[in-house]
Amino acid sequence: MNGCSRYCTFCIVPYVRGNEASRNPESIIREVELAVQEGYKEVTLLGQIIDLYGRDLRPRMTFDQLLKKVSSIKGLERLRFLTSHPKYMSKDIIDTVAENPNICEFFHLPLQSGNDEILHKNE
């Protein structure tokens, strides 16, 4: 995934990377297959809010579906992903991580200051 469509007051990502756009799942799968053929054992999938992967694709593919496909690639020992957002995390993603031993049990979450005064200074 590239970009973000949230436009949070404290974040520059949408302004420098544009709105969120999901990569074609076949191109991701092919890239991982090639990496594994070249001897890579671990791959990290990256997106600003990766939990939202696939909402802009037709036909639609959810992030948990992509995780299942990528994790099934023979020879891939570890699959990581970041960045998840608590607001968009789903039970399906959590279940997929739990059910696939080569998906690392790690959730990278963006946490900001909980101080309202500090956050309002950016508005």
SERO-4910 file (N, C-alpha, C, O; in steps of 0.05 Angstrom, whole numbers):
BEGIN
 pado doro    nc1    nc2    nc3   cac1   cac2   cac3    cc1    cc2    cc3    oc1    oc2    oc3
  Met    A     17    -24      0      0      0      0     18     25      0     40     24     11
  Asn    A      8     45    -12     22     70    -12      2     92     -5    -21     91    -12
  Gly    A     11    112     10     -5    135     17    -24    130     40    -25    109     52
  Cys    A    -41    151     45    -61    149     67    -82    170     60    -77    191     49
  Ser    A   -107    163     67   -129    181     62   -142    193     87   -164    203     87
  Arg    A   -127    192    110   -139    200    135   -135    230    141   -152    242    154
  Tyr    A   -113    242    133   -107    271    137   -109    279    166   -122    299    173
  Cys    A    -95    264    184    -94    271    212    -78    297    215    -60    302    200
  Thr    A    -86    313    235    -73    340    238    -44    339    243    -29    358    237
  Phe    A    -34    317    254     -5    315    261     11    300    240     35    296    245
  Cys    A      0    292    217     14    275    199     17    287    171     -2    300    161
  Ile    A     40    283    159     46    294    133     42    274    110     43    281     87
  Val    A     38    248    117     38    227     97     19    232     73     28    230     50
  Pro    A     -6    239     78    -24    243     55    -14    265     36    -20    265     12
  Tyr    A      0    285     47      9    307     31     33    300     14     37    311     -8
  Val    A     50    281     23     74    274      9     71    248     -7     85    244    -27
  Arg    A     53    231      1     50    205    -13     22    202    -26     18    183    -41
  Gly    A      4    221    -22    -22    219    -34    -41    201    -19    -34    191      2
  Asn    A    -65    197    -31    -85    180    -18    -76    151    -20    -60    143    -37
  Glu    A    -89    135     -2    -81    107     -2    -88     93    -28   -108     98    -41
  Ala    A    -69     76    -36    -72     60    -61    -60     32    -56    -37     30    -48
  Ser    A    -76     12    -61    -67    -16    -57    -53    -26    -82    -62    -21   -104
  Arg    A    -31    -40    -77    -18    -54   -100    -34    -78   -108    -48    -90    -92
  Asn    A    -32    -85   -133    -44   -108   -144    -34   -133   -129    -10   -137   -127
  Pro    A    -53   -150   -119    -44   -173   -103    -26   -192   -119     -8   -204   -108
  Glu    A    -32   -196   -144    -15   -214   -160     13   -204   -162     32   -220   -162
  Ser    A     17   -178   -164     45   -168   -165     59   -171   -139     83   -176   -138
  Ile    A     45   -169   -117     57   -173    -90     65   -203    -87     87   -209    -79
  Ile    A     47   -221    -94     52   -249    -92     76   -257   -110     93   -272   -101
  Arg    A     77   -247   -134     99   -253   -152    125   -242   -141    146   -256   -142
  Glu    A    125   -218   -130    149   -206   -119    160   -223    -95    184   -227    -93
  Val    A    142   -233    -78    150   -249    -56    160   -276    -66    180   -286    -56
  Glu    A    147   -288    -86    156   -313    -97    185   -310   -108    201   -328   -103
  Leu    A    190   -289   -122    217   -284   -133    237   -280   -111    260   -290   -112
  Ala    A    230   -266    -90    248   -262    -67    255   -288    -54    278   -293    -47
  Val    A    235   -305    -50    240   -332    -38    258   -348    -56    276   -362    -47
  Gln    A    253   -347    -82    270   -362   -101    299   -353   -100    318   -368   -104
  Glu    A    303   -327    -93    330   -316    -91    342   -321    -64    365   -314    -59
  Gly    A    328   -335    -46    339   -342    -20    329   -327      4    337   -332     26
  Tyr    A    312   -307      0    301   -292     22    283   -310     39    267   -325     28
  Lys    A    285   -307     65    268   -324     83    246   -308     97    227   -319    107
  Glu    A    249   -281     96    230   -264    110    222   -240     92    239   -229     78
  Val    A    197   -233     94    186   -210     78    169   -193     97    155   -204    114
  Thr    A    170   -167     93    153   -149    108    135   -134     88    144   -122     69
  Leu    A    109   -135     93     89   -120     77     86    -94     91     83    -93    115
  Leu    A     86    -72     76     86    -45     87     63    -29     76     57    -29     52
  Gly    A     49    -14     94     29      5     87     24     24    110     27     16    133
  Gln    A     16     48    104     11     68    125    -10     58    145     -6     58    169
  Ile    A    -32     48    134    -53     34    150    -59      9    135    -78      7    120
  Ile    A    -42    -11    138    -43    -35    122    -68    -51    125    -76    -66    107
  Asp    A    -82    -47    148   -107    -61    153   -128    -54    131   -147    -69    127
  Leu    A   -125    -31    119   -144    -21     99   -138    -31     71   -151    -24     51
  Tyr    A   -117    -48     68   -109    -58     42   -133    -70     27   -149    -84     38
  Gly    A   -135    -64      1   -154    -76    -17   -180    -63    -20   -196    -71    -37
  Arg    A   -186    -43     -4   -212    -30     -6   -216    -16    -33   -239    -13    -42
  Asp    A   -195     -9    -46   -196      5    -72   -193    -14    -96   -193     -5   -119
  Leu    A   -190    -40    -91   -186    -60   -112   -213    -71   -122   -232    -73   -106
  Arg    A   -213    -78   -147   -237    -91   -159   -227   -115   -175   -213   -110   -195
  Pro    A   -232   -140   -168   -248   -147   -145   -233   -141   -119   -209   -140   -118
  Arg    A   -249   -136    -99   -238   -129    -73   -223   -152    -60   -231   -175    -63
  Met    A   -202   -146    -46   -187   -166    -30   -181   -153     -4   -171   -131     -2
  Thr    A   -187   -167     18   -181   -156     44   -152   -163     52   -139   -180     40
  Phe    A   -142   -149     72   -115   -154     80   -110   -182     91    -90   -194     86
  Asp    A   -130   -193    106   -127   -220    116   -125   -240     93   -111   -260     94
  Gln    A   -140   -235     71   -139   -253     48   -111   -251     35   -100   -272     27
  Leu    A   -100   -227     33    -73   -224     22    -53   -239     40    -35   -253     30
  Leu    A    -55   -235     66    -37   -249     85    -38   -279     80    -17   -292     80
  Lys    A    -61   -290     77    -64   -319     73    -50   -328     48    -35   -348     47
  Lys    A    -53   -313     26    -41   -320      1    -10   -318      3      4   -336     -6
  Val    A      0   -296     14     29   -293     16     41   -313     35     62   -324     29
  Ser    A     28   -319     57     39   -338     77     40   -366     66     55   -382     76
  Ser    A     24   -372     45     24   -399     34     46   -404     14     49   -426      3
  Ile    A     62   -384      8     84   -387    -11    105   -405      1    116   -400     23
  Lys    A    111   -427    -13    131   -447     -4    158   -434      0    168   -420    -18
  Gly    A    170   -439     23    197   -429     29    198   -403     44    219   -395     54
  Leu    A    175   -390     47    174   -365     62    172   -372     92    152   -384    101
  Glu    A    192   -366    107    193   -374    135    180   -354    154    168   -361    174
  Arg    A    183   -328    147    172   -307    165    159   -285    148    170   -276    128
  Leu    A    135   -278    156    120   -256    143    113   -236    164    100   -243    184
  Arg    A    121   -211    160    114   -189    178     98   -168    163     98   -168    138
  Phe    A     85   -151    177     71   -128    165     70   -105    184     70   -109    208
  Leu    A     69    -82    173     65    -57    188     55    -35    170     61    -37    146
  Thr    A     42    -17    178     33     -9    204      3    -14    206    -12     -7    188
  Ser    A     -5    -26    228    -34    -30    233    -44     -7    250    -29      7    263
  His    A    -70     -3    248    -83     18    264   -105      6    281   -121     -9    270
  Pro    A   -106     11    307   -126     -1    324   -155      3    314   -171    -15    318
  Lys    A   -160     25    301   -187     31    292   -196     12    269   -219      6    266
  Tyr    A   -176      2    253   -183    -14    230   -174    -43    232   -179    -59    214
  Met    A   -162    -50    254   -154    -78    259   -180    -95    260   -199    -87    272
  Ser    A   -179   -118    247   -202   -136    248   -196   -163    261   -173   -171    263
  Lys    A   -217   -176    270   -214   -203    281   -203   -222    259   -188   -240    266
  Asp    A   -211   -217    234   -201   -234    213   -170   -233    210   -157   -253    205
  Ile    A   -159   -209    213   -130   -206    212   -117   -220    235    -98   -235    232
  Ile    A   -128   -216    259   -117   -229    283   -119   -259    280    -99   -273    287
  Asp    A   -141   -270    271   -145   -299    267   -125   -309    247   -114   -331    250
  Thr    A   -120   -294    225   -102   -303    204    -73   -305    215    -59   -324    209
  Val    A    -66   -285    231    -39   -286    244    -37   -311    262    -17   -324    262
  Ala    A    -58   -316    278    -58   -338    297    -57   -365    282    -45   -384    292
  Glu    A    -69   -367    259    -72   -392    245    -48   -399    227    -46   -422    218
  Asn    A    -31   -380    221     -9   -385    202     18   -381    217     25   -359    224
  Pro    A     32   -403    221     56   -402    238     79   -386    226     96   -377    241
  Asn    A     79   -380    200    100   -364    189     94   -334    190    111   -318    182
  Ile    A     70   -326    199     64   -298    202     72   -291    231     62   -302    250
  Cys    A     90   -272    233    101   -264    260     79   -251    277     63   -235    267
  Glu    A     78   -259    302     57   -249    320     67   -222    332     75   -221    355
  Phe    A     65   -202    316     75   -175    323     56   -155    309     52   -157    285
  Phe    A     46   -136    325     29   -115    313     42    -88    319     44    -80    342
  His    A     51    -75    298     62    -48    300     39    -28    299     26    -26    279
  Leu    A     35    -14    321     13      5    324     23     33    327     41     39    343
  Pro    A     11     52    311     20     80    314      5     93    338    -19     96    338
  Leu    A     20    100    358      8    112    382     18    140    384     42    145    383
  Gln    A      0    159    387      7    187    389      2    196    418     -8    181    435
  Ser    A     11    220    424      7    231    450    -23    231    457    -40    238    440
  Gly    A    -29    224    482    -57    224    490    -65    251    503    -87    253    514
  Asn    A    -47    270    501    -52    296    513    -68    314    493    -57    322    473
  Asp    A    -93    320    500   -110    336    482    -98    364    477   -100    374    454
  Glu    A    -86    376    497    -74    403    494    -52    402    472    -51    420    455
  Ile    A    -35    382    473    -13    380    453    -25    375    426    -16    387    406
  Leu    A    -44    357    423    -55    350    397    -70    374    385    -69    378    361
  His    A    -83    390    401    -98    413    391    -79    435    381    -87    452    365
  Lys    A    -55    436    390    -36    456    381    -29    453    352    -20    471    339
  Asn    A    -34    429    341    -28    423    312    -52    431    294    -49    430    270
  Glu    A    -74    438    306    -98    444    289    -97    471    277   -115    479    263
***
